[in-house]
Structure formats: C-alpha cells, structure tokens
C-alpha cells in the first residue's frame, strides 16, 4: 500500500490560504484594538479642543481601509492579501 498522499494543487492552495486567513484574523483583531484606542484618543481630543486631530483622522481612514481589505480577503471577495503582503492602504 502506498502511504504517500498526493494532494491536488487546489487543495494545497486552500490550505495555504487557510494559514494566511488565520494570520489575517490575528491582524484584524490587533487592528480592531488599535482602532478602539484611536477612537478613545480622538474623543478626548474633541472634548478638549473641539476639533479632531487631523493625523488621527488620516490614520483612522487608512486603518478602516485596511480592515476592509482584510474582510474582503477573509470572505473570498478578493485574492489580494492585505498588508504586510502589499502596501499599507493610502488615503486618497
């Protein structure tokens, strides 16, 4: 009996994608925590100065796009892997 199991390429690819999806799930969780921290900081800044911090606004927008890219990859809406496998999303 032959113990060498040969998986088709598409099965190997789905397992590799599963590993990437696990990594991106962790990135999503960390990014969500960072977003919560940015929200609290921006709220305090608004209480103190009546205007948002522009750098945090720009970062929040790019972080939101990053979370969207992760969600698109996780739900198989795209095959493009988000940061760190491609550039950080820019705000344009």
ZAMI-113901 format. One record per residue: residue number from 1; chain; x, y, z of N, C-alpha, C in turn. Coordinates in nm, 3 decimals, always signed. Layout:
BEGIN
SEBA   i ch  n.east n.north    n.up ca.east ca.north   ca.up  c.east c.north    c.up
SEBA NUM  A       X       Y       Z       X        Y       Z       X       Y       Z
...
//
This chain:
BEGIN
SEBA   i ch  n.east n.north    n.up ca.east ca.north   ca.up  c.east c.north    c.up
SEBA   1  A  +0.085  -0.117  +0.000  +0.000   +0.000  +0.000  +0.089  +0.123  +0.000
SEBA   2  A  +0.051  +0.224  -0.074  +0.128   +0.347  -0.087  +0.083  +0.447  +0.019
SEBA   3  A  +0.177  +0.488  +0.108  +0.145   +0.583  +0.214  +0.166  +0.728  +0.172
SEBA   4  A  +0.220  +0.752  +0.053  +0.243   +0.888  +0.005  +0.112  +0.945  -0.048
SEBA   5  A  +0.061  +1.043  +0.023  -0.064   +1.107  -0.019  -0.027  +1.229  -0.101
SEBA   6  A  -0.076  +1.233  -0.223  -0.050   +1.347  -0.309  -0.180  +1.426  -0.321
SEBA   7  A  -0.174  +1.552  -0.274  -0.292   +1.637  -0.281  -0.288  +1.719  -0.410
SEBA   8  A  -0.400  +1.741  -0.472  -0.403   +1.827  -0.589  -0.361  +1.969  -0.551
SEBA   9  A  -0.313  +2.044  -0.652  -0.266   +2.181  -0.626  -0.371  +2.268  -0.561
SEBA  10  A  -0.497  +2.255  -0.603  -0.600   +2.341  -0.546  -0.622  +2.311  -0.397
SEBA  11  A  -0.603  +2.187  -0.354  -0.615   +2.153  -0.212  -0.499  +2.212  -0.132
SEBA  12  A  -0.378  +2.206  -0.189  -0.263   +2.266  -0.123  -0.281  +2.417  -0.113
SEBA  13  A  -0.333  +2.477  -0.219  -0.354   +2.621  -0.219  -0.457  +2.663  -0.114
SEBA  14  A  -0.561  +2.584  -0.097  -0.663   +2.621  +0.001  -0.608  +2.610  +0.143
SEBA  15  A  -0.519  +2.514  +0.167  -0.458   +2.503  +0.300  -0.363  +2.619  +0.326
SEBA  16  A  -0.289  +2.662  +0.223  -0.201   +2.779  +0.239  -0.285  +2.904  +0.263
SEBA  17  A  -0.393  +2.916  +0.189  -0.482   +3.031  +0.210  -0.539  +3.028  +0.351
SEBA  18  A  -0.571  +2.909  +0.401  -0.621   +2.897  +0.537  -0.520  +2.947  +0.639
SEBA  19  A  -0.394  +2.918  +0.618  -0.290   +2.971  +0.707  -0.283  +3.122  +0.699
SEBA  20  A  -0.289  +3.176  +0.576  -0.289   +3.322  +0.560  -0.414  +3.383  +0.625
SEBA  21  A  -0.527  +3.315  +0.613  -0.650   +3.366  +0.673  -0.639  +3.370  +0.825
SEBA  22  A  -0.574  +3.271  +0.883  -0.553   +3.270  +1.028  -0.465  +3.388  +1.068
SEBA  23  A  -0.358  +3.410  +0.994  -0.270   +3.525  +1.019  -0.346  +3.656  +1.006
SEBA  24  A  -0.429  +3.669  +0.902  -0.504   +3.792  +0.881  -0.613  +3.810  +0.986
SEBA  25  A  -0.667  +3.700  +1.040  -0.762   +3.710  +1.151  -0.695  +3.774  +1.272
SEBA  26  A  -0.574  +3.731  +1.300  -0.499   +3.791  +1.412  -0.471  +3.939  +1.386
SEBA  27  A  -0.433  +3.972  +1.261  -0.408   +4.112  +1.225  -0.536  +4.194  +1.240
SEBA  28  A  -0.651  +4.136  +1.206  -0.778   +4.205  +1.219  -0.808  +4.236  +1.366
SEBA  29  A  -0.782  +4.139  +1.453  -0.806   +4.159  +1.595  -0.717  +4.268  +1.654
SEBA  30  A  -0.590  +4.266  +1.618  -0.497   +4.369  +1.667  -0.538  +4.506  +1.612
SEBA  31  A  -0.573  +4.511  +1.484  -0.614   +4.637  +1.423  -0.742  +4.691  +1.484
SEBA  32  A  -0.833  +4.602  +1.519  -0.956   +4.645  +1.586  -0.927  +4.707  +1.721
SEBA  33  A  -0.831  +4.650  +1.793  -0.791   +4.707  +1.921  -0.727  +4.844  +1.903
SEBA  34  A  -0.641  +4.856  +1.802  -0.578   +4.985  +1.772  -0.685  +5.088  +1.736
SEBA  35  A  -0.785  +5.046  +1.658  -0.894   +5.137  +1.622  -0.968  +5.185  +1.745
SEBA  36  A  -0.994  +5.097  +1.840  -1.061   +5.137  +1.965  -0.978  +5.240  +2.042
SEBA  37  A  -0.847  +5.221  +2.044  -0.759   +5.316  +2.112  -0.763  +5.452  +2.041
SEBA  38  A  -0.760  +5.451  +1.909  -0.768   +5.575  +1.832  -0.900  +5.645  +1.858
SEBA  39  A  -1.008  +5.570  +1.865  -1.141   +5.628  +1.892  -1.142  +5.701  +2.026
SEBA  40  A  -1.090  +5.635  +2.129  -1.089   +5.697  +2.263  -1.001  +5.822  +2.264
SEBA  41  A  -0.884  +5.814  +2.204  -0.794   +5.931  +2.199  -0.859  +6.045  +2.123
SEBA  42  A  -0.920  +6.014  +2.009  -0.985   +6.119  +1.929  -1.102  +6.180  +2.005
SEBA  43  A  -1.176  +6.101  +2.080  -1.287   +6.153  +2.160  -1.236  +6.249  +2.266
SEBA  44  A  -1.129  +6.213  +2.335  -1.071   +6.301  +2.437  -1.021  +6.430  +2.373
SEBA  45  A  -0.957  +6.419  +2.258  -0.909   +6.539  +2.189  -1.026  +6.629  +2.152
SEBA  46  A  -1.135  +6.571  +2.105  -1.253   +6.650  +2.071  -1.312  +6.719  +2.194
SEBA  47  A  -1.311  +6.651  +2.308  -1.360   +6.713  +2.431  -1.275  +6.832  +2.472
SEBA  48  A  -1.145  +6.822  +2.451  -1.054   +6.926  +2.496  -1.037  +7.041  +2.397
SEBA  49  A  -1.043  +7.013  +2.267  -1.011   +7.118  +2.170  -1.122  +7.148  +2.070
SEBA  50  A  -1.232  +7.077  +2.073  -1.345   +7.097  +1.982  -1.313  +7.074  +1.835
SEBA  51  A  -1.199  +7.013  +1.804  -1.170   +6.976  +1.665  -1.086  +6.849  +1.666
SEBA  52  A  -1.109  +6.762  +1.567  -1.036   +6.635  +1.565  -0.889  +6.654  +1.524
SEBA  53  A  -0.807  +6.562  +1.568  -0.667   +6.561  +1.528  -0.659  +6.507  +1.386
SEBA  54  A  -0.608  +6.587  +1.294  -0.605   +6.550  +1.152  -0.522  +6.426  +1.125
SEBA  55  A  -0.412  +6.411  +1.196  -0.328   +6.293  +1.175  -0.402  +6.166  +1.216
SEBA  56  A  -0.479  +6.174  +1.324  -0.559   +6.058  +1.364  -0.674  +6.032  +1.267
SEBA  57  A  -0.729  +6.137  +1.208  -0.834   +6.120  +1.107  -0.778  +6.043  +0.988
SEBA  58  A  -0.661  +6.084  +0.939  -0.599   +6.018  +0.824  -0.564  +5.873  +0.860
SEBA  59  A  -0.506  +5.852  +0.978  -0.472   +5.717  +1.019  -0.596  +5.631  +1.035
SEBA  60  A  -0.702  +5.686  +1.092  -0.827   +5.613  +1.109  -0.887  +5.570  +0.976
SEBA  61  A  -0.881  +5.659  +0.877  -0.931   +5.624  +0.744  -0.851  +5.511  +0.682
SEBA  62  A  -0.718  +5.519  +0.692  -0.635   +5.413  +0.632  -0.652  +5.282  +0.710
SEBA  63  A  -0.669  +5.290  +0.841  -0.692   +5.170  +0.921  -0.827  +5.107  +0.884
SEBA  64  A  -0.927  +5.189  +0.860  -1.056   +5.139  +0.815  -1.048  +5.069  +0.681
SEBA  65  A  -0.969  +5.125  +0.589  -0.949   +5.060  +0.459  -0.876  +4.927  +0.476
SEBA  66  A  -0.780  +4.926  +0.567  -0.706   +4.801  +0.594  -0.799  +4.693  +0.648
SEBA  67  A  -0.887  +4.730  +0.740  -0.984   +4.634  +0.794  -1.077  +4.585  +0.683
SEBA  68  A  -1.113  +4.674  +0.593  -1.197   +4.634  +0.480  -1.123  +4.536  +0.389
SEBA  69  A  -0.995  +4.561  +0.364  -0.916   +4.470  +0.282  -0.907  +4.331  +0.345
SEBA  70  A  -0.889  +4.329  +0.477  -0.884   +4.200  +0.547  -1.017  +4.128  +0.535
SEBA  71  A  -1.127  +4.200  +0.557  -1.260   +4.138  +0.547  -1.285  +4.085  +0.406
SEBA  72  A  -1.243  +4.160  +0.305  -1.260   +4.113  +0.166  -1.180  +3.985  +0.142
SEBA  73  A  -1.059  +3.979  +0.194  -0.977   +3.859  +0.176  -1.036  +3.742  +0.253
SEBA  74  A  -1.081  +3.766  +0.375  -1.135   +3.659  +0.459  -1.263  +3.599  +0.401
SEBA  75  A  -1.342  +3.679  +0.333  -1.469   +3.630  +0.279  -1.459  +3.587  +0.133
SEBA  76  A  -1.335  +3.574  +0.084  -1.307   +3.531  -0.053  -1.360  +3.628  -0.158
SEBA  77  A  -1.379  +3.755  -0.120  -1.422   +3.855  -0.217  -1.306  +3.896  -0.307
SEBA  78  A  -1.183  +3.872  -0.259  -1.064   +3.902  -0.338  -0.955  +3.802  -0.305
SEBA  79  A  -0.862  +3.788  -0.396  -0.745   +3.702  -0.373  -0.624  +3.785  -0.329
SEBA  80  A  -0.636  +3.918  -0.331  -0.525   +4.004  -0.291  -0.513  +4.005  -0.139
SEBA  81  A  -0.394  +3.973  -0.092  -0.371   +3.973  +0.051  -0.332  +4.114  +0.097
SEBA  82  A  -0.387  +4.158  +0.208  -0.358   +4.292  +0.259  -0.218  +4.301  +0.319
SEBA  83  A  -0.184  +4.420  +0.370  -0.059   +4.445  +0.439  -0.035  +4.335  +0.541
SEBA  84  A  +0.078  +4.278  +0.554  +0.211   +4.314  +0.506  +0.249  +4.253  +0.373
SEBA  85  A  +0.154  +4.190  +0.304  +0.183   +4.128  +0.176  +0.172  +4.227  +0.061
SEBA  86  A  +0.118  +4.342  +0.084  +0.114   +4.452  -0.012  +0.124  +4.582  +0.067
SEBA  87  A  +0.124  +4.695  -0.002  +0.142   +4.824  +0.065  +0.025  +4.855  +0.158
SEBA  88  A  +0.056  +4.936  +0.261  -0.047   +4.985  +0.352  -0.144  +5.071  +0.271
SEBA  89  A  -0.275  +5.059  +0.294  -0.372   +5.138  +0.217  -0.354  +5.288  +0.238
SEBA  90  A  -0.355  +5.360  +0.129  -0.338   +5.505  +0.139  -0.475  +5.572  +0.140
SEBA  91  A  -0.476  +5.692  +0.189  -0.598   +5.772  +0.191  -0.589  +5.868  +0.074
SEBA  92  A  -0.678  +5.848  -0.023  -0.676   +5.937  -0.140  -0.813  +5.991  -0.172
//
